[in-house]
């Protein structure tokens, strides 16, 4: 064999592309292992080592911050080719300990840094995930944990991880709605001392970012990340998927396009990454910045300052956060502008509700209160089936359900004292509490938001912008004019994945949201499942969904949702029914839930089992599977008139039954509160709340079961 054990790139040749130090590659005689030394800051992880059949040439693909570079060499020559080429992220077969290079070569002491080369010639399967929000990170960690020798690559279009908790999306004072202990992976608790968080307090946004970074490092998927890579087109192939990508790295100008292929694909693009920005007639002499709330962190230092007035358009949680940040500055004020044609102010609740002072998050994940919500995927056998049938199938039961929602809504209004001041009354939700969905948020501010409203620091106006005029003037449709220093549009997000799909018609096949009217067959199916839902849950049909408390009586019964909007049509809110036999694509986090951490964990295990073939397929016909998918997704569209179910599943009190359904599919019992005398402890099950801690160790349980059954890794 003519291979040299040491092949060296000169400093000059290396710097011509990297402007960095040299790299040394050690190739063993049996070509089954290699060692790489480098101290270059942009060199992240080697990806693959490939040898030609003649064994006279080797190629090494290396992942850098600027893309994937191929190094090619042979027995007598070496050349560096700066090409953006994809070959896949290979698993760690073994960690090769690097020894100090030969002293005759010009190496700095820093170049003793040990690197891992990921070589696995036998396993050709590759899984890719797109999106590094909580769901994407959790899916990657679970997949890697179950299949440590399978290849995985995680793509992210931005330069940082975390989705809405990425460092560029947060600002001082921002916190989670969750109190400590409810926003953590079940197998990676958010330690109070480690992350400087306290029990009973909302978690600061920067601590969430820190936690997610620590989780990535702890689970060993940090070497699988590729930031600054935007997927633009998803193309379905005969076998697997092809991704058309664009590098967003600043080094190469953000225009380097390349193509990747994968056998398995998880899209975890989130729901809050494509801003919906209104367009107003604007004078060229209008001076203030007009931005979307997604860009508020970037402009925070200039907008959040003393003696300013900020116009905040919208009434969702981000609008409240921006208004609070601005109005708490010395001599500064904010105006919340709420359009009359929308859903109105969201339900903003204190962390603790009801006369008993119950923790709202825990109340939502307590089965007894969950029984008050109709739910087609809930368990209908045993005690739970009996009580749900009583509550939603009988006249008396429906009276109890109606009273519960009335009491819950009245309690929030009284705790916030909304009706005690003419200005706070403008923030009273227009629809009843049953309709809230995830148009529900928590008062997580250090001081009372409503005091700012009562003091005039935050003004609430029900109107819309007519135009942005000359100087600092904004004119409203009602004729009012105001001077502003900035305009922040907290106007929500576009639905869907934000990707192009090939071939034509693939979006419908994948069950993606659309504003196109369904075809005749699908329209008939929608009407059929609606009839079942209204028959099974009469309260869903008879309830008042109008904007009963709208300040303008003439608008109380007008429609606010787009009748053409069709939601995600995914089985278990995870996979297209059309893919069930192929097991090649899944959508993680294509829903809203108050229990995101637990939901991400259970979805990740479900998808991992689905991809490797250890998740049993439903023993029903394809027609029945499609029917169940439409029933569950159409229920979400009908359930919350204030929510987002017409675009994607919107789960609050339906979250725990959804977790139970995922557990049932995996062969687990979702009721995990223990036994009494050999029977389910229904007292604990009904009145003790669930949290991430109740699912701790589930991945280990699954692995032991699969290994014990001899299932192995069928498709991975």
C-alpha positions in Angstrom: 0.0 0.0 0.0 1.3 3.4 -1.0 -0.5 5.4 1.7 1.6 7.8 3.8 0.7 7.7 7.4 1.0 11.5 7.6 -0.4 13.8 5.0 0.1 17.5 5.6 -1.4 20.6 4.1 0.9 23.6 4.1 0.0 26.7 6.0 -0.1 28.7 2.8 -2.5 26.3 1.0 -4.7 26.0 4.0 -4.9 29.8 4.6 -5.8 30.3 1.0 -9.3 29.2 2.0 -9.6 29.2 5.7 -7.1 31.9 6.7 -6.2 29.6 9.5 -3.5 27.1 10.7 -2.6 23.8 9.0 -4.4 20.5 9.3 -2.9 17.1 9.7 -4.6 13.9 8.8 -3.4 10.5 10.0 -4.6 7.6 8.0 -4.1 4.1 9.5 -2.8 1.2 7.4 -6.2 -0.6 7.4 -8.0 2.6 6.4 -10.7 1.9 9.0 -9.7 4.8 11.3 -8.2 8.2 11.1 -7.0 11.0 13.2 -7.5 14.7 12.6 -5.7 17.6 14.4 -6.7 21.2 14.0 -6.8 24.3 16.1 -8.8 26.4 13.5 -11.8 28.0 15.2 -14.0 27.4 12.2 -13.4 23.7 12.0 -16.2 22.0 13.9 -16.3 18.3 13.2 -15.1 15.9 10.5 -18.0 14.3 8.8 -16.9 11.4 6.7 -13.8 9.6 5.5 -14.2 7.9 2.1 -11.7 5.9 0.1 -11.8 5.1 -3.6 -11.9 1.5 -4.7 -8.3 1.6 -5.8 -7.2 2.8 -2.4 -5.0 5.4 -4.0 -7.0 8.4 -3.0 -8.8 9.5 0.1 -11.4 12.2 0.7 -12.3 13.8 4.0 -15.4 15.8 4.4 -15.3 18.4 7.2 -18.1 20.5 8.5 -17.2 24.1 9.1 -19.2 27.2 10.0 -19.1 28.0 6.4 -20.4 24.7 5.0 -19.0 21.3 4.1 -15.5 21.3 2.7 -13.9 18.3 1.0 -10.2 17.6 1.5 -8.8 15.2 -1.1 -5.4 13.5 -1.0 -3.3 10.5 -2.2 0.0 8.8 -1.8 2.0 11.6 -3.4 -0.2 14.7 -3.5 -2.7 16.7 -1.5 -5.1 19.4 -2.6 -7.7 21.4 -0.8 -10.9 21.9 -2.7 -13.3 24.5 -1.2 -16.5 22.9 -2.3 -19.8 22.9 -0.5 -20.5 19.2 -0.8 -22.8 17.1 1.4 -21.9 13.6 2.4 -23.8 13.2 5.7 -23.1 13.4 9.4 -21.8 10.0 10.5 -22.1 8.7 14.1 -19.2 8.3 16.5 -18.0 4.7 15.9 -15.0 5.3 18.1 -13.2 8.2 19.6 -9.6 8.2 18.4 -7.1 9.7 20.8 -4.8 12.0 19.0 -1.1 11.9 19.9 1.2 14.9 19.7 2.3 15.4 16.0 5.8 14.9 14.9 7.9 17.8 16.3 9.6 18.2 12.9 6.3 19.8 11.7 5.4 23.4 12.4 2.6 22.9 15.0 1.5 25.2 17.8 0.7 23.7 21.2 -3.0 24.6 20.6 -3.0 22.1 17.8 -3.1 19.2 20.2 -6.8 19.7 20.4 -8.5 16.3 20.1 -11.1 15.9 17.5 -13.5 13.1 16.8 -13.8 11.6 13.3 -17.1 10.0 12.6 -16.7 6.9 10.5 -19.3 4.3 10.0 -19.0 2.4 6.8 -21.7 -0.2 7.5 -24.6 2.1 8.4 -25.9 4.1 5.5 -29.1 5.4 7.0 -29.3 9.1 7.6 -31.9 11.1 9.5 -32.2 14.9 9.2 -34.1 17.3 11.3 -34.9 20.9 10.3 -35.4 23.3 13.1 -33.7 23.7 16.5 -36.6 24.8 18.7 -37.5 22.7 21.8 -39.2 20.1 19.7 -36.4 19.7 17.1 -33.7 19.5 19.9 -35.7 16.9 21.8 -36.3 14.8 18.7 -32.6 14.8 17.9 -31.6 13.9 21.4 -34.1 11.0 21.7 -33.2 9.7 18.2 -29.5 9.8 18.9 -30.0 8.2 22.3 -31.9 5.3 20.9 -29.8 5.0 17.8 -26.3 6.2 18.8 -24.6 4.6 15.7 -27.1 6.0 13.2 -26.3 9.2 11.3 -28.2 12.3 12.1 -27.8 15.9 11.0 -29.8 18.9 12.5 -30.2 21.9 10.3 -31.2 25.4 11.5 -31.6 28.4 9.3 -30.5 30.9 12.0 -27.2 31.3 13.7 -28.4 30.2 17.2 -30.5 27.4 18.7 -33.8 27.6 20.6 -36.5 28.7 18.2 -38.4 31.4 20.1 -35.9 31.1 22.9 -32.9 31.7 20.7 -30.5 34.4 21.9 -31.6 36.8 19.1 -35.3 36.4 19.9 -35.2 37.3 23.6 -34.8 40.7 25.5 -34.3 41.8 29.1 -37.2 41.0 31.3 -38.7 38.3 29.1 -39.9 35.2 30.9 -41.7 31.9 30.2 -45.3 31.5 31.1 -44.2 28.4 32.9 -43.2 28.4 36.5 -39.9 26.5 37.4 -40.2 22.7 37.0 -42.7 22.6 34.1 -40.4 23.6 31.2 -37.8 20.9 31.2 -37.0 17.6 29.5 -38.2 14.8 31.8 -34.7 13.2 31.7 -32.8 16.5 32.1 -34.2 18.5 35.0 -33.5 22.3 35.2 -31.5 22.3 38.4 -32.1 25.4 40.6 -28.5 25.9 41.5 -27.0 25.0 38.1 -29.3 27.5 36.2 -29.9 30.0 39.0 -33.6 29.6 38.9 -36.0 29.4 41.8 -39.1 27.3 42.6 -42.3 29.2 42.3 -40.9 31.7 39.8 -41.2 32.1 36.1 -38.0 31.1 34.2 -36.1 34.0 32.6 -35.7 33.7 28.8 -32.0 33.7 28.9 -32.0 30.8 31.4 -34.2 28.8 28.9 -31.5 29.5 26.2 -28.8 28.4 28.6 -30.7 25.3 29.6 -31.3 24.2 25.9 -27.6 24.7 25.1 -26.7 22.6 28.2 -29.2 19.9 27.1 -27.6 19.8 23.6 -24.2 19.3 25.1 -25.4 16.8 27.7 -27.1 14.6 25.1 -24.1 14.6 22.7 -25.9 16.1 19.7 -23.8 19.2 19.6 -21.6 17.6 16.9 -24.7 17.0 14.8 -25.7 20.7 14.4 -25.4 22.7 11.3 -26.5 26.3 11.8 -27.0 28.9 9.1 -28.5 26.4 6.7 -31.9 27.3 5.4 -34.0 24.6 3.7 -35.9 26.2 0.8 -37.4 23.2 -1.0 -38.4 19.7 0.2 -38.5 17.3 -2.7 -40.0 13.8 -2.4 -37.9 11.1 -4.1 -38.6 7.4 -4.8 -36.6 6.6 -1.7 -36.4 9.4 0.9 -36.2 13.1 0.5 -34.0 15.7 -1.2 -33.5 19.1 0.5 -32.5 22.1 -1.5 -30.6 24.3 0.9 -29.1 27.8 1.1 -26.2 28.6 3.4 -27.0 31.8 5.4 -23.4 32.1 6.6 -22.1 35.6 6.4 -18.7 34.4 5.3 -19.9 33.1 2.0 -22.3 35.9 1.4 -25.4 33.8 2.3 -25.9 32.5 -1.2 -24.2 29.1 -1.4 -26.8 26.6 -2.6 -26.5 22.9 -2.2 -28.6 19.7 -2.1 -28.8 17.1 0.6 -30.5 13.7 0.6 -32.0 11.8 3.5 -33.9 8.6 4.1 -35.8 10.0 7.1 -36.9 13.6 7.6 -38.4 15.5 10.6 -39.6 19.0 10.1 -39.7 21.0 13.3 -40.0 24.5 11.9 -42.2 25.8 14.7 -45.3 28.0 14.6 -43.8 31.4 15.4 -41.0 32.0 12.9 -42.8 33.6 9.9 -44.1 37.1 10.8 -47.4 38.3 9.6 -46.8 42.0 8.9 -49.6 44.4 8.0 -49.0 46.9 5.3 -50.2 50.5 5.9 -50.1 53.5 3.6 -47.0 55.2 4.8 -45.6 58.7 4.0 -42.0 58.7 2.9 -41.5 61.3 5.7 -42.8 59.0 8.4 -39.8 58.9 10.9 -40.4 56.1 13.5 -39.4 52.5 13.0 -42.1 50.1 12.1 -41.1 46.5 13.0 -42.6 43.2 13.8 -42.3 41.9 17.4 -39.9 39.2 16.2 -37.4 42.1 15.6 -38.1 43.8 18.9 -35.1 42.3 20.7 -32.8 43.8 18.1 -34.3 47.2 18.4 -34.8 47.0 22.2 -32.0 49.5 23.2 -33.5 52.2 21.0 -37.2 51.6 21.5 -37.2 50.8 25.2 -35.9 54.1 26.6 -37.2 57.0 28.6 -39.6 59.7 27.4 -41.0 57.7 24.5 -44.4 56.6 23.2 -44.6 53.2 21.5 -47.6 52.1 19.5 -48.1 48.3 19.9 -50.5 46.7 17.4 -52.1 43.5 18.6 -53.4 42.0 21.8 -51.6 38.7 22.1 -48.9 37.9 24.7 -46.1 39.5 22.7 -48.1 42.7 22.5 -48.5 42.7 26.3 -44.7 42.0 26.7 -43.7 44.9 24.4 -46.2 47.3 26.0 -45.0 46.4 29.5 -41.3 46.8 28.6 -41.9 50.2 27.0 -44.3 51.6 29.6 -42.1 50.7 32.6 -39.4 53.1 31.4 -39.2 56.6 33.0 -41.7 59.0 31.5 -42.6 56.6 28.8 -46.0 55.3 27.6 -47.4 52.7 25.3 -50.7 52.3 23.3 -52.1 48.9 22.6 -54.1 49.0 19.4 -56.7 46.2 19.1 -58.5 45.8 15.8 -62.3 45.5 16.1 -62.5 42.7 13.5 -60.2 40.3 15.4 -60.5 38.0 18.4 -59.8 40.8 20.9 -57.8 40.7 24.1 -56.4 37.3 25.1 -57.2 35.7 28.4 -54.4 36.8 30.8 -54.5 34.9 34.0 -52.6 35.1 37.2 -50.4 32.0 37.8 -52.8 30.8 40.5 -56.6 30.7 40.0 -59.9 29.7 41.6 -60.9 30.4 45.2 -58.6 27.5 46.1 -55.5 29.3 44.6 -54.7 26.4 42.2 -51.6 26.6 40.0 -53.1 27.1 36.5 -50.5 25.0 34.8 -51.1 22.1 37.2 -54.9 22.6 36.9 -54.7 22.1 33.1 -52.8 18.8 33.7 -55.1 17.5 36.4 -57.5 14.9 34.9 -60.5 16.0 36.9 -60.5 19.4 35.2 -59.5 17.8 31.9 -62.8 15.8 32.0 -64.6 19.2 31.5 -63.3 19.4 27.9 -64.8 17.2 25.2 -62.0 15.3 23.5 -62.4 12.6 20.8 -59.0 11.0 21.4 -59.5 10.6 25.2 -59.7 7.2 26.8 -63.3 6.1 26.8 -63.1 2.9 28.8 -63.3 2.4 32.5 -63.8 5.2 35.0 -62.6 7.9 32.6 -65.0 6.8 29.9 -67.9 6.7 32.3 -67.3 10.2 33.7 -66.7 11.7 30.3 -69.9 10.1 28.9 -71.8 11.6 31.9 -70.4 15.1 31.6 -70.7 15.5 27.9 -73.6 13.1 27.1 -76.2 14.0 29.6 -78.2 17.2 30.3 -77.0 17.4 33.9 -73.4 16.7 32.9 -73.4 19.5 30.4 -74.8 21.9 33.0 -71.8 21.0 35.2 -69.4 21.6 32.4 -71.0 25.0 31.5 -70.8 26.0 35.2 -67.1 25.0 35.5 -66.1 27.2 32.5 -68.2 30.1 33.7 -66.6 30.0 37.2 -63.1 29.7 35.8 -63.6 32.7 33.5 -65.3 34.8 36.2 -62.5 34.1 38.6 -59.8 35.4 36.2 -61.8 38.5 35.5 -62.3 39.2 39.2 -58.6 38.5 40.1 -57.5 41.0 37.5 -60.3 43.5 38.5 -61.0 44.0 34.8 -64.5 45.4 35.4 -63.4 47.9 38.1 -61.9 50.5 35.8 -63.0 51.8 32.3 -59.6 51.3 30.8 -59.0 47.7 32.2 -62.5 46.8 31.0 -61.2 47.2 27.5 -58.9 44.2 28.1 -61.8 41.9 29.1 -61.8 39.0 26.7 -64.6 39.1 24.2 -65.4 35.4 24.3 -66.0 33.0 27.2 -63.3 30.9 28.8 -64.3 27.7 27.0 -63.2 29.3 23.7 -59.7 30.3 24.9 -57.3 27.7 23.6 -53.8 28.9 23.6 -55.1 32.5 23.4 -54.4 32.1 27.1 -51.3 33.5 28.8 -49.9 34.1 32.3 -49.2 37.4 34.1 -45.5 36.9 34.6 -44.4 40.5 35.2 -42.6 41.8 38.3 -45.3 44.5 38.8 -49.0 44.6 38.1 -49.7 45.2 34.3 -53.1 46.5 35.0 -51.8 49.2 37.3 -50.0 50.6 34.3 -53.3 50.7 32.5 -55.1 52.3 35.4 -52.4 54.9 35.6 -52.5 55.8 31.9 -49.0 54.5 31.2 -50.6 51.9 28.9 -53.6 53.1 26.9 -55.9 50.6 25.1 -57.7 51.6 21.9 -60.1 49.5 19.8 -59.3 50.6 16.3 -57.0 50.1 13.3 -54.3 52.1 11.6 -55.5 54.2 8.6 -52.0 55.4 7.6 -48.6 56.4 8.9 -48.4 60.1 8.1 -45.7 62.8 8.2 -43.2 63.0 11.0 -44.3 60.9 13.9 -48.1 60.9 13.2 -50.2 57.8 13.0 -53.8 58.2 11.9 -56.5 55.7 12.9 -59.5 54.7 11.0 -61.7 56.3 13.6 -60.1 59.6 13.0 -57.8 59.8 16.0 -54.2 60.9 15.5 -51.3 60.2 17.8 -47.6 60.9 17.9 -45.4 57.8 18.3 -41.7 57.1 18.5 -41.9 53.5 17.3 -44.5 51.1 15.9 -44.3 47.4 16.9 -46.6 45.0 15.1 -47.4 42.1 17.4 -49.6 40.8 14.7 -49.0 37.1 14.8 -47.5 34.6 12.4 -48.2 33.0 9.0 -49.3 29.3 9.2 -47.6 26.4 7.6 -44.0 25.2 7.3 -42.8 28.1 5.1 -41.1 25.7 2.6 -41.7 24.8 -1.0 -42.6 21.2 -1.7 -42.0 19.2 -4.9 -43.6 17.7 -6.8 -46.7 19.8 -7.2 -49.5 18.7 -4.9 -47.2 17.4 -2.3 -48.5 19.9 0.3 -51.9 18.3 0.2 -50.5 14.8 0.3 -48.5 15.7 3.4 -51.5 17.3 5.1 -50.2 20.8 5.3 -52.4 23.9 6.2 -53.9 25.6 3.2 -56.4 28.4 2.4 -57.7 26.5 -0.6 -61.2 25.0 -0.4 -61.0 21.2 0.0 -62.0 19.0 -2.9 -65.5 17.4 -3.0 -64.4 14.2 -1.2 -62.5 16.1 1.5 -65.3 18.6 2.0 -67.8 15.7 2.5 -65.4 14.1 5.0 -65.2 17.4 6.9 -68.9 17.6 7.1 -69.1 13.9 8.2 -66.7 14.3 11.1 -68.4 17.6 12.2 -71.7 15.8 12.4 -70.1 13.1 14.6 -68.5 15.7 16.9 -71.7 17.6 17.3 -73.7 14.4 18.0 -71.2 13.1 20.5 -70.7 16.5 22.2 -73.9 18.5 21.9 -72.4 21.4 23.9 -69.9 22.0 21.1 -72.9 22.8 18.8 -75.1 24.7 21.2 -72.6 26.9 22.9 -72.3 30.6 22.1 -69.1 31.3 20.1 -69.9 35.0 19.4 -67.7 37.8 20.6 -70.3 38.4 23.4 -68.3 41.1 25.2 -67.2 43.1 22.1 -67.6 46.8 22.9 -69.5 47.3 19.6 -72.7 45.3 19.7 -73.0 45.3 15.9 -69.8 43.3 15.6 -70.5 40.6 18.2 -71.9 38.1 15.8 -69.6 38.7 12.8 -67.2 35.9 11.8 -63.5 36.4 12.6 -61.9 33.2 11.1 -61.2 32.5 7.4 -63.8 29.9 6.3 -61.3 28.6 3.7 -58.5 28.0 6.1 -57.7 24.2 6.5 -55.5 23.0 9.3 -52.7 20.4 9.4 -54.2 17.0 8.6 -51.6 14.8 10.5 -52.3 11.5 12.2 -51.6 12.0 15.9 -50.6 15.5 14.8 -47.3 14.0 13.7 -47.3 12.2 10.4 -49.2 12.3 7.1 -51.5 9.3 6.8 -50.1 8.9 3.2 -46.6 8.1 4.7 -47.7 5.4 7.1 -46.2 2.6 5.0 -43.0 4.4 4.2 -42.2 5.9 7.7 -40.0 8.5 6.1 -41.3 11.9 7.3 -42.7 13.5 10.5 -43.7 16.9 11.8 -42.6 17.7 15.4 -44.2 20.5 17.3 -46.8 21.3 14.6 -49.2 22.1 17.5 -49.6 24.3 20.5 -49.8 22.9 24.0 -49.3 24.4 27.4 -47.1 21.3 28.2 -44.5 21.8 25.5 -41.6 20.1 27.3 -43.6 16.9 28.0 -45.2 17.0 24.6 -41.8 17.3 22.9 -40.5 14.4 24.8 -43.4 12.1 24.0 -43.5 13.1 20.4 -39.8 12.5 20.0 -40.1 8.9 21.3 -43.2 8.3 19.2 -41.3 9.5 16.0 -38.2 7.6 16.8 -40.2 4.4 17.2 -42.2 5.2 14.1 -39.0 5.6 12.0 -37.3 2.5 13.2 -40.4 0.3 12.7 -40.9 -0.6 16.4 -44.1 1.4 16.7 -47.0 -0.8 15.6 -49.1 0.5 12.8 -52.8 1.1 13.5 -54.8 -2.0 12.5 -57.3 -0.1 10.5 -57.9 0.7 6.9 -56.4 3.7 5.2 -59.9 5.2 4.9 -60.5 4.8 8.7 -57.1 6.3 9.4 -57.9 9.3 7.3 -61.3 9.6 9.0 -59.7 9.6 12.5 -57.1 12.2 11.3 -59.8 14.5 10.0 -62.0 14.0 13.1 -59.2 14.9 15.5 -58.0 17.9 13.5 -61.5 19.2 12.7 -62.3 19.0 16.4 -59.4 21.3 17.0 -60.7 23.7 14.4 -64.1 23.7 16.2 -63.0 23.6 19.8 -61.6 27.1 20.5 -63.2 30.0 18.8 -60.4 32.3 20.1 -57.7 29.8 19.5 -55.6 28.6 16.5 -57.2 25.2 15.8 -58.2 26.2 12.2 -54.5 26.2 11.4 -52.9 23.7 13.8 -53.9 21.6 16.9 -54.5 24.0 19.8 -54.4 21.9 23.0 -54.9 23.1 26.6 -57.2 20.9 28.6 -56.9 18.3 25.8 -53.1 18.0 26.2 -53.1 15.2 28.8 -55.5 13.0 26.8 -53.1 13.6 23.8 -50.1 12.5 25.9 -52.2 9.4 26.9 -52.8 8.6 23.2 -49.1 8.7 22.4 -48.4 6.5 25.4 -51.0 4.0 24.3 -49.5 3.8 20.8 -46.1 3.1 22.4 -47.7 0.3 24.5 -47.5 2.3 27.8 -50.3 3.2 30.2 -50.6 7.0 30.4 -52.0 6.8 33.9 -48.8 6.8 36.0 -50.0 7.7 39.5 -49.7 4.2 40.9 -51.9 1.5 42.2 -54.0 0.9 45.3 -54.8 -2.7 46.3 -54.0 -3.9 42.7 -56.2 -1.3 41.1 -55.7 2.1 39.5 -55.5 4.9 42.1 -58.3 6.9 40.6 -58.2 9.4 43.4 -54.6 10.3 42.6 -55.2 10.0 38.9 -58.1 12.4 39.0 -56.8 15.1 41.4 -53.0 14.9 41.3 -51.5 16.9 38.4 -49.1 15.7 35.8 -45.8 17.2 34.9 -42.5 16.3 33.2 -41.4 14.3 36.2 -44.2 11.8 35.5 -42.6 10.8 32.2 -39.0 10.6 33.5 -37.2 7.5 32.3 -39.7 6.7 29.6 -37.0 6.5 26.9 -35.1 4.0 29.0 -38.3 2.0 29.6 -38.9 1.9 25.8 -35.3 0.8 25.0 -35.5 -2.0 27.6 -38.8 -3.2 26.2 -37.5 -3.2 22.5 -34.3 -5.0 23.5 -36.3 -7.5 25.5 -38.7 -8.2 22.7 -35.8 -8.6 20.3 -37.2 -6.0 18.0 -33.9 -4.2 17.6 -33.7 -1.3 15.1 -35.7 -2.5 12.2 -35.4 0.3 9.7 -32.4 2.3 11.1 
